[in-house]
Amino acid sequence: MIDSNFDINYSYPLIGVDEVGRGSWVGPVMAGAAMLDLEKPLHKKLNDSKKLSPEIRNEILVSLEPTTLFGIGEASNFEIDQKGILSATFLSMERAIKNLIKKLNKKKLSTILIDGSIMPDFQNKFDAEIKLIKGGDGKSPSIAAASIYAKQTRDKLMEQIDKSYPGYGFSSNMGYGTKFHRTNLIKLGPTPQHRMTFKPLRNFQEN
């Protein structure tokens, strides 16, 4: 269980931000942003999305939705190939924050908690204090909620991509480099959703 009091150490209004899909070979990198109502009780299983089953993640989301503002942002595989994965990740985070801010009715943010150890090169600093929390998805309830929202949203997108490009197992591997994915990539070749600057896609092109 995450420490429900972690976020109250920072100035409010506060949001948590986290990304998913950074290491995938396919599709966008996606970021979530979440503003919790810290006066409401949290789901007892709220945690880093990577530690939770899809069923538990969905259960947590359903419990949070009535009192939580969420934002989502993504950077496409083409943007990843063009900018590099780190810059594309920061771009997806910035878009997620902007998406959430649209729902705030002009209320200003005080703090943005971001999972990670590298300060994002945002074009817009949002007039808020940005705090990096290493391992934040296992410490901050707001970051954990953002990670779950991003994970569930991206997984649904990968299921749609799987229907458009069957044979790679995207609905189960979410574009990551499993043995099945690698084997069928060799058989079928890359799709328009593959990140061609990632290994083994670069090797695939060279060969």
N, CA and C of each residue as an Amber inpcrd file, in Angstrom:
protein
   621
   0.8430000  -1.1990000   0.0000000   0.0000000   0.0000000   0.0000000
   0.8810000   1.2530000   0.0000000   0.5840000   2.1660000  -0.8690000
   1.2890000   3.4380000  -0.9330000   0.9320000   4.2890000   0.2860000
   1.8890000   5.1060000   0.7400000   1.6380000   6.0160000   1.8530000
   0.6510000   7.0890000   1.3930000  -0.5440000   7.0490000   1.9130000
  -1.5920000   7.9810000   1.4840000  -1.2730000   9.4190000   1.8660000
  -0.3180000   9.5940000   2.7840000   0.0430000  10.9400000   3.2340000
   1.2250000  11.5360000   2.4800000   1.7880000  10.7950000   1.5410000
   2.9950000  11.2660000   0.8530000   2.7730000  12.6130000   0.1840000
   1.6680000  12.7570000  -0.5370000   1.4480000  13.9570000  -1.3490000
   1.1510000  15.2060000  -0.5290000   0.7160000  15.0520000   0.7100000
   0.3540000  16.2370000   1.4910000   1.5770000  17.0320000   1.9310000
   2.7580000  16.5080000   1.6750000   3.9890000  17.2410000   1.9800000
   4.2850000  18.3310000   0.9440000   3.4790000  18.3940000  -0.1130000
   3.7150000  19.3540000  -1.1940000   2.5260000  20.3030000  -1.3230000
   2.7920000  21.4560000  -1.9330000   1.7470000  22.4750000  -2.0810000
   0.6560000  21.9980000  -3.0330000  -0.5510000  22.3000000  -2.6910000
  -1.7250000  21.9330000  -3.4730000  -2.3120000  23.1850000  -4.1040000
  -2.8920000  23.1120000  -5.2990000  -3.2350000  21.9450000  -6.1270000
  -2.0060000  21.2150000  -6.6890000  -2.1130000  19.9110000  -6.6860000
  -0.9930000  19.0360000  -7.0470000  -1.4670000  17.9550000  -8.0060000
  -0.6080000  17.6250000  -8.9710000  -0.8870000  16.4800000  -9.8390000
   0.3270000  15.5580000  -9.8860000   0.0760000  14.3010000 -10.1530000
   1.1330000  13.3250000 -10.3860000   1.1690000  12.9550000 -11.8540000
   2.3680000  12.6650000 -12.3590000   2.5610000  12.3460000 -13.7720000
   3.4660000  11.1270000 -13.8970000   3.0990000  10.2300000 -14.8060000
   3.9370000   9.0620000 -15.0840000   3.7030000   8.6090000 -16.5120000
   4.6840000   7.8810000 -17.0560000   4.5910000   7.3950000 -18.4450000
   4.5650000   5.8830000 -18.4820000   4.0720000   5.3590000 -19.5980000
   4.1190000   3.9250000 -19.8670000   4.4890000   3.7160000 -21.3390000
   5.0420000   2.5530000 -21.6190000   5.3380000   2.1870000 -23.0000000
   6.6710000   2.6790000 -23.5120000   7.5200000   3.1250000 -22.6280000
   8.8010000   3.6750000 -23.0660000   9.6770000   2.6180000 -23.7410000
   9.6420000   1.3910000 -23.2380000  10.4940000   0.3450000 -23.7810000
   9.8400000  -0.5130000 -24.8470000   8.5820000  -0.2280000 -25.1590000
   7.8780000  -0.9920000 -26.1860000   8.4900000  -0.7330000 -27.5560000
   8.3600000  -1.7030000 -28.4580000   8.8450000  -1.5390000 -29.8350000
   7.7830000  -0.9390000 -30.7470000   6.5720000  -0.7960000 -30.2230000
   5.4190000  -0.4770000 -31.0690000   4.5620000   0.6120000 -30.4270000
   3.9790000   1.4600000 -31.2880000   2.9830000   2.4130000 -30.8260000
   3.5730000   3.5810000 -30.0600000   2.7030000   4.3800000 -29.4610000
   3.1500000   5.5890000 -28.7750000   3.6960000   5.3170000 -27.3830000
   4.4830000   6.2630000 -26.8890000   4.7340000   6.3520000 -25.4610000
   3.6120000   7.2260000 -24.9200000   3.0600000   6.8530000 -23.7770000
   1.8710000   7.5290000 -23.2710000   2.0950000   7.9440000 -21.8200000
   1.5980000   9.1180000 -21.4710000   1.7170000   9.6070000 -20.1010000
   0.3420000   9.9060000 -19.5350000   0.2160000   9.6870000 -18.2390000
  -1.0020000  10.0430000 -17.5260000  -0.6980000  11.1290000 -16.5110000
  -1.7030000  11.9450000 -16.2220000  -1.6260000  12.9380000 -15.1520000
  -2.8660000  12.7620000 -14.2890000  -2.6970000  12.9060000 -12.9850000
  -3.8240000  12.6760000 -12.0780000  -3.8210000  13.6910000 -10.9490000
  -5.0010000  14.2500000 -10.6720000  -5.2100000  15.0970000  -9.5030000
  -6.2280000  14.4180000  -8.6050000  -5.7610000  13.9140000  -7.4810000
  -6.6230000  13.2290000  -6.5300000  -7.2830000  14.2200000  -5.5790000
  -8.4060000  13.8270000  -5.0470000  -8.9900000  14.5260000  -3.9110000
  -8.3760000  13.8850000  -2.6660000  -7.3830000  14.5610000  -2.0880000
  -6.6170000  13.9590000  -0.9930000  -7.4060000  13.8610000   0.3090000
  -8.6190000  14.4160000   0.3100000  -9.4670000  14.2850000   1.4990000
 -10.3480000  13.0370000   1.4350000 -10.3390000  12.3770000   0.2930000
 -11.1320000  11.1570000   0.1300000 -10.2530000   9.9260000   0.3880000
 -10.8360000   8.8500000   0.9130000 -10.0520000   7.6210000   1.1240000
  -9.6250000   7.0230000  -0.2100000  -8.4310000   6.4690000  -0.2280000
  -7.8820000   5.8670000  -1.4350000  -8.1440000   4.3680000  -1.4510000
  -8.1900000   3.8090000  -2.6480000  -8.3260000   2.3570000  -2.7820000
  -7.1210000   1.6970000  -2.1100000  -7.3810000   0.6850000  -1.3120000
  -6.3100000   0.0790000  -0.5110000  -5.2330000  -0.5920000  -1.3500000
  -5.5180000  -0.8890000  -2.6260000  -4.5370000  -1.5590000  -3.4800000
  -3.8340000  -0.5970000  -4.4410000  -4.0780000   0.6990000  -4.2880000
  -3.4230000   1.6750000  -5.1510000  -1.9110000   1.5110000  -5.0670000
  -1.2760000   1.3640000  -6.2520000   0.1680000   1.0910000  -6.2760000
   0.6770000   1.3320000  -7.6850000   1.9660000   1.1290000  -7.8640000
   2.6090000   1.1610000  -9.1690000   1.8530000   0.2340000 -10.1180000
   1.4850000   0.7370000 -11.2930000   0.6630000  -0.0410000 -12.2290000
   1.3320000  -1.3460000 -12.6410000   2.6730000  -1.3680000 -12.6490000
   3.3990000  -2.5760000 -13.0810000   3.2280000  -3.7240000 -12.0880000
   2.8190000  -3.4030000 -10.8770000   2.6630000  -4.4210000  -9.8350000
   1.2350000  -4.9420000  -9.7310000   0.3630000  -4.4660000 -10.6110000
  -1.0570000  -4.7900000 -10.4980000  -1.5660000  -5.5170000 -11.7380000
  -2.5300000  -6.3890000 -11.5440000  -3.1680000  -7.0670000 -12.6680000
  -4.1040000  -6.0930000 -13.3750000  -4.4620000  -6.3720000 -14.6420000
  -5.4190000  -5.5080000 -15.3420000  -6.7350000  -5.3560000 -14.5910000
  -7.1740000  -6.4350000 -13.9530000  -8.4410000  -6.4010000 -13.2270000
  -8.3680000  -5.4440000 -12.0290000  -7.2600000  -5.5000000 -11.2910000
  -7.1020000  -4.6240000 -10.1290000  -6.9280000  -3.1750000 -10.5740000
  -6.1680000  -2.9700000 -11.6560000  -6.0130000  -1.6000000 -12.1730000
  -7.3740000  -0.9990000 -12.5290000  -8.1950000  -1.7990000 -13.1880000
  -9.5240000  -1.3120000 -13.5660000 -10.3830000  -1.0320000 -12.3340000
 -10.2920000  -1.8980000 -11.3500000 -11.0550000  -1.7090000 -10.1170000
 -10.6520000  -0.3980000  -9.4340000  -9.3550000  -0.1270000  -9.4110000
  -8.8610000   1.1070000  -8.7970000  -9.3400000   2.3210000  -9.5800000
  -9.2640000   2.2550000 -10.9030000  -9.7110000   3.3760000 -11.7390000
 -11.1800000   3.6870000 -11.4990000 -12.0000000   2.6570000 -11.4490000
 -13.4370000   2.8470000 -11.2230000 -13.6740000   3.5560000  -9.8880000
 -12.8730000   3.1990000  -8.8760000 -13.0380000   3.8180000  -7.5590000
 -12.5720000   5.2740000  -7.5450000 -11.5900000   5.6070000  -8.3910000
 -11.0220000   6.9540000  -8.4090000 -11.8040000   7.9370000  -9.2790000
 -12.4170000   7.4320000 -10.3310000 -13.0070000   8.3150000 -11.3480000
 -13.9900000   9.3610000 -10.8090000 -14.8220000   9.0480000  -9.8120000
 -15.7810000  10.0670000  -9.3410000 -15.1300000  11.2930000  -8.7040000
 -13.9100000  11.1590000  -8.1870000 -13.2920000  12.2600000  -7.4380000
 -11.9360000  12.6890000  -7.9960000 -11.5150000  12.1440000  -9.1260000
 -10.1740000  12.3960000  -9.6620000 -10.2480000  13.0240000 -11.0450000
  -9.3790000  14.0010000 -11.2830000  -9.2120000  14.5360000 -12.6300000
  -8.0280000  13.8330000 -13.2880000  -8.2400000  13.3470000 -14.4990000
  -7.1740000  12.6720000 -15.2360000  -6.8600000  13.4310000 -16.5260000
  -5.6210000  13.3280000 -16.9480000  -5.2040000  13.8290000 -18.2480000
  -4.3720000  12.7650000 -18.9410000  -4.4130000  12.7580000 -20.2630000
  -3.6470000  11.7690000 -21.0290000  -2.8930000  12.4800000 -22.1540000
  -1.7190000  11.9940000 -22.4410000  -0.9290000  12.5410000 -23.5410000
  -0.0980000  11.4440000 -24.1610000   0.1910000  11.5770000 -25.4470000
   1.0080000  10.5670000 -26.1030000   1.9210000  11.2040000 -27.1320000
   2.9970000  10.4950000 -27.4290000   3.8740000  10.8430000 -28.5450000
   3.9550000   9.5960000 -29.4160000   3.6860000   9.7650000 -30.6930000
   3.5700000   8.6350000 -31.6170000   4.9170000   7.9620000 -31.8760000
   4.8460000   6.7860000 -32.4910000   6.0840000   6.0980000 -32.8590000
   6.9100000   6.9250000 -33.8400000   6.2310000   7.7250000 -34.6820000
   6.9610000   8.5820000 -35.6200000   7.7030000   9.6990000 -34.8660000
   7.0570000  10.2570000 -33.8450000   7.7160000  11.2800000 -33.0300000
   8.8710000  10.6770000 -32.2370000   8.6990000   9.4460000 -31.7800000
   9.7820000   8.7550000 -31.0710000  10.9860000   8.5780000 -31.9980000
  10.7420000   8.1450000 -33.2310000  11.8330000   7.9530000 -34.1870000
  12.4940000   9.2750000 -34.5520000  11.7190000  10.3330000 -34.5700000
  12.2400000  11.6420000 -34.9640000  12.9960000  12.3230000 -33.8290000
  12.4410000  12.2800000 -32.6060000  12.9820000  13.0490000 -31.4980000
  13.8500000  12.2410000 -30.5420000  13.6910000  10.9000000 -30.5680000
  14.3170000  10.0620000 -29.5570000  13.3350000   9.7890000 -28.4360000
  13.5190000   8.6780000 -27.7670000  12.5300000   8.2360000 -26.7890000
  12.4410000   9.1620000 -25.5770000  13.5510000   9.7420000 -25.1360000
  13.4990000  10.5950000 -23.9530000  12.7060000  11.8630000 -24.2350000
  13.0210000  12.5430000 -25.3300000  12.2970000  13.7740000 -25.6760000
  10.8220000  13.4840000 -25.9510000  10.5440000  12.3500000 -26.6010000
   9.1610000  11.9710000 -26.8780000   8.4080000  11.6770000 -25.5800000
   9.0840000  11.0760000 -24.6130000   8.4650000  10.8090000 -23.3130000
   8.0830000  12.1130000 -22.6230000   9.0020000  13.0760000 -22.6320000
   8.7050000  14.3770000 -22.0270000   7.5540000  15.0650000 -22.7530000
   7.5020000  14.9150000 -24.0740000   6.4190000  15.5060000 -24.8580000
   5.0770000  14.9080000 -24.4570000   5.0400000  13.5950000 -24.2620000
   3.7870000  12.9520000 -23.8490000   3.3590000  13.4230000 -22.4670000
   4.3280000  13.6390000 -21.5750000   4.0060000  14.1520000 -20.2340000
   3.4270000  15.5590000 -20.3110000   4.0670000  16.4070000 -21.1130000
   3.5900000  17.7850000 -21.2470000   2.1730000  17.8140000 -21.8020000
   1.8960000  16.9430000 -22.7600000   0.5460000  16.8710000 -23.3280000
  -0.4690000  16.3670000 -22.3040000  -0.0520000  15.4320000 -21.4500000
  -0.9590000  14.9280000 -20.4080000  -1.3040000  16.0290000 -19.4140000
  -0.3010000  16.8220000 -19.0340000  -0.5340000  17.9210000 -18.0920000
  -1.4770000  18.9420000 -18.7100000  -1.2400000  19.2990000 -19.9670000
  -2.1110000  20.2530000 -20.6620000  -3.5440000  19.7290000 -20.7370000
  -3.6830000  18.4260000 -21.0020000  -5.0030000  17.8150000 -21.0910000
  -5.7460000  17.9060000 -19.7630000  -5.0260000  17.7180000 -18.6580000
  -5.6610000  17.8190000 -17.3330000  -6.0010000  19.2750000 -17.0060000
  -5.0820000  20.1860000 -17.3230000  -5.2890000  21.6000000 -16.9910000
  -6.5590000  22.1420000 -17.6420000  -6.9110000  21.6380000 -18.8160000
  -8.1360000  22.0740000 -19.4850000  -9.3760000  21.8020000 -18.6310000
  -9.2800000  20.8510000 -17.7170000 -10.4150000  20.4640000 -16.8830000
 -10.4560000  21.1960000 -15.5370000  -9.4840000  22.0830000 -15.3140000
  -9.3450000  22.7160000 -14.0050000 -10.1460000  24.0050000 -13.8440000
 -10.7860000  24.4790000 -14.9180000 -11.5500000  25.7220000 -14.8470000
 -10.7050000  26.8930000 -14.3400000  -9.5240000  27.0370000 -14.9620000
  -8.6060000  28.1580000 -14.7210000  -7.9250000  28.1160000 -13.3570000
  -8.1390000  27.0590000 -12.6040000  -7.4130000  26.9250000 -11.3450000
  -5.9430000  26.6220000 -11.6580000  -5.0100000  27.2900000 -10.9510000
  -3.5850000  27.0980000 -11.2230000  -3.0080000  25.9610000 -10.3960000
  -2.0630000  25.2510000 -10.9940000  -1.3490000  24.2110000 -10.2770000
  -0.2620000  24.8170000  -9.3970000   0.0190000  24.1610000  -8.2840000
   1.1500000  24.5520000  -7.4430000   2.3170000  23.5930000  -7.6080000
   2.0030000  22.2840000  -7.7140000   3.0610000  21.2740000  -7.7490000
   2.7560000  20.2020000  -8.7840000   3.7950000  19.8100000  -9.5000000
   3.7220000  18.6710000 -10.4200000   4.7440000  17.6520000  -9.9590000
   4.2750000  16.4870000  -9.5330000   5.1570000  15.3880000  -9.1280000
   5.3400000  14.4550000 -10.3120000   6.5890000  14.2160000 -10.6970000
   6.8870000  13.3860000 -11.8620000   7.7480000  12.2110000 -11.4500000
   7.3400000  11.0350000 -11.8610000   8.1430000   9.8360000 -11.5970000
   9.3980000   9.8850000 -12.4530000  10.5660000   9.8180000 -11.8220000
  11.8090000   9.8130000 -12.5870000  12.9070000  10.6030000 -11.9150000
  14.0520000  10.6910000 -12.6020000  15.2130000  11.3890000 -12.0430000
  15.8240000  12.3850000 -13.0260000  15.1780000  12.5930000 -14.1830000
  15.6610000  13.5540000 -15.1780000  14.6020000  14.6250000 -15.3720000
  14.9910000  15.8810000 -15.1940000  14.0320000  16.9770000 -15.3230000
  13.5850000  17.1210000 -16.7750000  12.2830000  17.0730000 -17.0320000
  11.7860000  17.1980000 -18.4040000  12.0670000  18.5740000 -18.9930000
  12.3150000  18.6040000 -20.2900000  12.5480000  19.8770000 -20.9780000
  11.2360000  20.3920000 -21.5660000  10.2680000  20.6420000 -20.6860000
   8.9650000  21.1200000 -21.1260000   9.0860000  22.5010000 -21.7760000
   8.2940000  22.7330000 -22.8330000   8.1990000  24.0580000 -23.4320000
   7.4080000  24.9930000 -22.5280000   6.4310000  24.4210000 -21.8090000
   5.5820000  25.1780000 -20.8940000   5.8350000  24.6660000 -19.4780000
   6.2660000  25.5450000 -18.5860000   6.5510000  25.1250000 -17.2070000
   5.3010000  25.1580000 -16.3170000   4.1880000  25.6850000 -16.8470000
   2.8880000  25.6480000 -16.1780000   2.8390000  26.4770000 -14.8930000
   3.8380000  27.3240000 -14.6510000   3.8850000  28.1560000 -13.4370000
   3.7240000  27.3150000 -12.1720000   4.2760000  26.1280000 -12.1890000
   4.1800000  25.2200000 -11.0450000   5.5740000  24.7040000 -10.6880000
   5.7230000  24.2970000  -9.4460000   6.9830000  23.6790000  -9.0230000
   6.9870000  22.2190000  -9.4540000   8.0040000  21.8350000 -10.2030000
   8.1150000  20.4570000 -10.6740000   9.0720000  19.6950000  -9.7620000
   8.5900000  18.6060000  -9.1970000   9.3890000  17.7810000  -8.2940000
   9.5660000  16.3930000  -8.9050000  10.8050000  15.9460000  -9.0040000
  11.0870000  14.5960000  -9.4830000  11.0960000  13.6360000  -8.3000000
  10.3720000  12.5490000  -8.4370000  10.2920000  11.5310000  -7.3790000
  10.7890000  10.2090000  -7.9650000  11.9890000   9.8100000  -7.6030000
  12.5170000   8.5420000  -8.0900000  11.7180000   7.3880000  -7.4890000
  11.2120000   6.4990000  -8.3550000  10.3350000   5.4320000  -7.8730000
   9.0110000   5.9750000  -7.3950000   8.5960000   7.1050000  -7.9800000
   7.3990000   7.7960000  -7.5060000   6.1200000   7.0140000  -7.6410000
   6.0540000   6.0970000  -8.6320000   4.8160000   5.3270000  -8.8020000
   4.5970000   4.3330000  -7.6740000   5.6120000   4.1450000  -6.8200000
   5.4500000   3.3040000  -5.6410000   5.4280000   4.1000000  -4.3520000
   5.4460000   5.4460000  -4.4700000   5.4690000   6.3140000  -3.2880000
   4.2960000   7.2880000  -3.2450000   4.0500000   7.9470000  -4.3630000
   3.0320000   8.9960000  -4.4150000   1.7070000   8.4520000  -4.9270000
   0.6170000   8.6520000  -4.1860000  -0.6940000   8.2110000  -4.6860000
  -1.0620000   8.8580000  -6.0210000  -0.7150000  10.1320000  -6.1950000
  -1.0680000  10.8290000  -7.4380000  -0.3080000  10.2600000  -8.6300000
   0.9780000   9.9700000  -8.4350000   1.7670000   9.3770000  -9.5200000
   1.2730000   7.9630000  -9.8200000   0.9660000   7.2000000  -8.7660000
   0.4500000   5.8420000  -8.9680000  -0.8480000   5.8590000  -9.7590000
  -1.7430000   6.7870000  -9.4230000  -3.0120000   6.9000000 -10.1540000
  -2.7580000   7.2660000 -11.6140000  -1.8000000   8.1620000 -11.8430000
  -1.4550000   8.5410000 -13.2140000  -0.8970000   7.3600000 -13.9890000
  -0.0740000   6.5530000 -13.3290000   0.5240000   5.3880000 -14.0010000
  -0.5390000   4.3650000 -14.3820000  -1.5110000   4.1690000 -13.5070000
  -2.5940000   3.2200000 -13.7790000  -3.4630000   3.7100000 -14.9300000
  -3.7870000   4.9890000 -14.9170000  -4.6140000   5.5530000 -15.9890000
  -3.9050000   5.4420000 -17.3320000  -2.6160000   5.7770000 -17.3580000
  -1.8470000   5.6900000 -18.6030000  -1.7390000   4.2440000 -19.0790000
  -1.4840000   3.3360000 -18.1590000  -1.3340000   1.9200000 -18.5150000
  -2.6220000   1.3580000 -19.0970000  -3.7430000   1.6140000 -18.4480000
  -5.0180000   1.0970000 -18.9350000  -5.3820000   1.6970000 -20.2920000
  -5.1000000   2.9870000 -20.4570000  -5.4080000   3.6520000 -21.7250000
  -4.5400000   3.1120000 -22.8420000  -3.2550000   2.9390000 -22.5740000
  -2.3560000   2.4380000 -23.6200000  -2.6480000   0.9840000 -23.9620000
  -2.9700000   0.1820000 -22.9620000  -3.2880000  -1.2290000 -23.2250000
  -4.4910000  -1.3500000 -24.1600000  -5.4960000  -0.5040000 -23.9530000
  -6.6710000  -0.5250000 -24.8410000  -6.2720000  -0.1530000 -26.2690000
  -5.3720000   0.8180000 -26.3980000  -4.8970000   1.2160000 -27.7240000
  -4.1390000   0.0730000 -28.3890000  -3.3090000  -0.6310000 -27.6240000
  -2.5410000  -1.7450000 -28.1930000  -3.4600000  -2.8810000 -28.6250000
  -4.5730000  -3.0660000 -27.9340000  -5.5550000  -4.0700000 -28.3490000
  -6.1680000  -3.6840000 -29.6950000  -6.3820000  -2.3800000 -29.8950000
  -6.9030000  -1.9110000 -31.1840000  -5.8590000  -2.0960000 -32.2920000
  -4.6050000  -1.8000000 -31.9750000  -3.5340000  -1.9760000 -32.9540000
  -3.3900000  -3.4430000 -33.3140000  -3.5970000  -4.3240000 -32.3470000
  -3.5160000  -5.7650000 -32.5890000  -4.5560000  -6.1990000 -33.6170000
  -5.7400000  -5.5690000 -33.5570000  -6.7890000  -5.9250000 -34.5270000
  -6.4200000  -5.4580000 -35.9330000  -5.7210000  -4.3300000 -36.0170000
  -5.3060000  -3.8070000 -37.3190000  -4.0990000  -4.5550000 -37.8770000
  -3.2470000  -5.0290000 -36.9720000  -2.0200000  -5.7350000 -37.3900000
  -1.8870000  -7.0240000 -36.5850000  -2.7140000  -8.0260000 -36.9150000
  -2.6680000  -9.2810000 -36.1560000  -1.3980000 -10.0660000 -36.4520000
  -1.0770000 -10.9630000 -35.5360000   0.0480000 -11.8540000 -35.7580000
   1.2620000 -11.5590000 -34.9040000   1.2730000 -10.4230000 -34.2200000
   2.4320000 -10.0460000 -33.4010000   2.1580000 -10.1840000 -31.8950000
   0.9000000 -10.3980000 -31.5480000   0.5410000 -10.5680000 -30.1370000
   0.4710000  -9.2730000 -29.3510000   0.1640000  -8.1570000 -30.0280000
   0.1810000  -6.8650000 -29.3590000  -0.7960000  -6.7700000 -28.1940000
  -1.9060000  -7.4940000 -28.2680000  -2.8940000  -7.3980000 -27.1920000
  -2.4150000  -8.0630000 -25.9050000  -1.3890000  -8.8910000 -25.9990000
  -0.8410000  -9.5290000 -24.8010000   0.5430000  -8.9910000 -24.4430000
   1.3800000  -8.7110000 -25.4530000   2.7300000  -8.2200000 -25.1290000
   2.8380000  -6.6950000 -25.1300000   1.7870000  -6.0140000 -25.5680000
   1.7140000  -4.5540000 -25.5960000   2.8640000  -3.9220000 -26.3830000
   3.3780000  -4.6930000 -27.3450000   4.4330000  -4.1800000 -28.2110000
   5.8380000  -4.4020000 -27.6930000   5.9650000  -5.0100000 -26.5180000
   7.2980000  -5.2740000 -25.9710000   7.9420000  -6.4620000 -26.6920000
   9.2550000  -6.5690000 -26.5450000  10.0250000  -7.5250000 -27.3360000
  10.0230000  -8.9380000 -26.8030000   8.8750000  -9.5570000 -26.7360000
   8.7880000 -10.9540000 -26.3220000   9.3290000 -11.8630000 -27.4290000
   9.5400000 -13.1020000 -27.0830000  10.0130000 -14.0720000 -28.0660000
   9.0080000 -14.2060000 -29.2110000   7.7280000 -14.2550000 -28.8730000
   6.6760000 -14.3710000 -29.8990000   6.7140000 -13.1760000 -30.8420000
   6.8150000 -11.9860000 -30.2700000   6.8640000 -10.7650000 -31.0770000
   8.0870000 -10.7870000 -31.9960000   9.2200000 -11.1250000 -31.4600000
  10.4660000 -11.1430000 -32.2300000  10.3840000 -12.1560000 -33.3780000
   9.8720000 -13.3490000 -33.0640000   9.7750000 -14.4070000 -34.0770000
   8.8680000 -13.9850000 -35.2260000   7.7320000 -13.3880000 -34.8930000
   6.7710000 -13.0130000 -35.9310000   7.1460000 -11.7160000 -36.6440000
   7.9470000 -10.9170000 -35.9930000   8.4910000  -9.7420000 -36.6660000
   9.3940000 -10.1800000 -37.8240000  10.1960000 -11.2050000 -37.5790000
  11.0640000 -11.7380000 -38.6340000  10.2310000 -12.3260000 -39.7700000
   9.1410000 -13.0130000 -39.4060000   8.2840000 -13.6330000 -40.4180000
   7.4840000 -12.6120000 -41.2280000   6.9030000 -11.6320000 -40.5240000
   5.9260000 -10.7250000 -41.1310000   6.4970000  -9.3600000 -41.5060000
   7.6180000  -9.0050000 -40.9000000   8.1710000  -7.6800000 -41.1380000
   7.5240000  -6.6390000 -40.2380000   8.0820000  -5.4390000 -40.1710000
   7.5410000  -4.4060000 -39.2960000   6.2420000  -3.8080000 -39.8220000
   5.4400000  -3.2970000 -38.9070000   4.1980000  -2.5940000 -39.2520000
   4.4630000  -1.0860000 -39.2460000   3.5150000  -0.2860000 -39.7240000
   3.6680000   1.1740000 -39.6220000   3.6810000   1.6760000 -38.1770000
   3.3320000   0.8040000 -37.2250000   3.3130000   1.2010000 -35.8130000
   4.6380000   0.9150000 -35.1010000   5.5460000   0.2260000 -35.7490000
   6.8260000  -0.0940000 -35.1200000   7.7320000   1.1350000 -35.0420000
   8.5440000   1.1590000 -34.0030000   9.5260000   2.2260000 -33.8110000
  10.8200000   1.8020000 -34.5080000  11.0660000   2.3780000 -35.6600000
  12.1330000   1.8670000 -36.5140000  13.5360000   2.2480000 -36.0380000
  13.6560000   3.1160000 -35.0530000  14.9700000   3.4370000 -34.4960000
  15.3340000   2.5230000 -33.3270000  14.4020000   1.6530000 -32.9270000
  14.6640000   0.7270000 -31.8250000  15.3110000  -0.5510000 -32.3570000
  16.1480000  -1.1490000 -31.5350000  16.6050000  -2.4940000 -31.8480000
  15.4560000  -3.4500000 -31.5430000  15.2300000  -4.5680000 -32.2920000
  16.0320000  -4.9730000 -33.4510000  15.5360000  -4.3760000 -34.7690000
  14.6820000  -3.3330000 -34.7030000  14.1380000  -2.7600000 -35.9310000
  15.2450000  -2.1540000 -36.7900000  16.2200000  -1.5010000 -36.1430000
  17.3490000  -0.9500000 -36.9040000  18.1080000  -2.0630000 -37.6130000
  18.3340000  -3.1480000 -36.8810000  19.0260000  -4.3040000 -37.4940000
  18.2020000  -4.8910000 -38.6250000  16.8770000  -4.8870000 -38.4400000
  15.9980000  -5.4120000 -39.4710000  16.1460000  -4.6290000 -40.7660000
  16.2050000  -3.3030000 -40.6320000  16.3690000  -2.4490000 -41.8050000
  17.7420000  -2.6600000 -42.4630000  18.7630000  -2.7740000 -41.6280000
  20.1250000  -2.9120000 -42.1540000  20.3160000  -4.2230000 -42.8930000
  19.5700000  -5.2410000 -42.4350000  19.7230000  -6.5630000 -43.0540000
  18.8060000  -6.7450000 -44.2520000
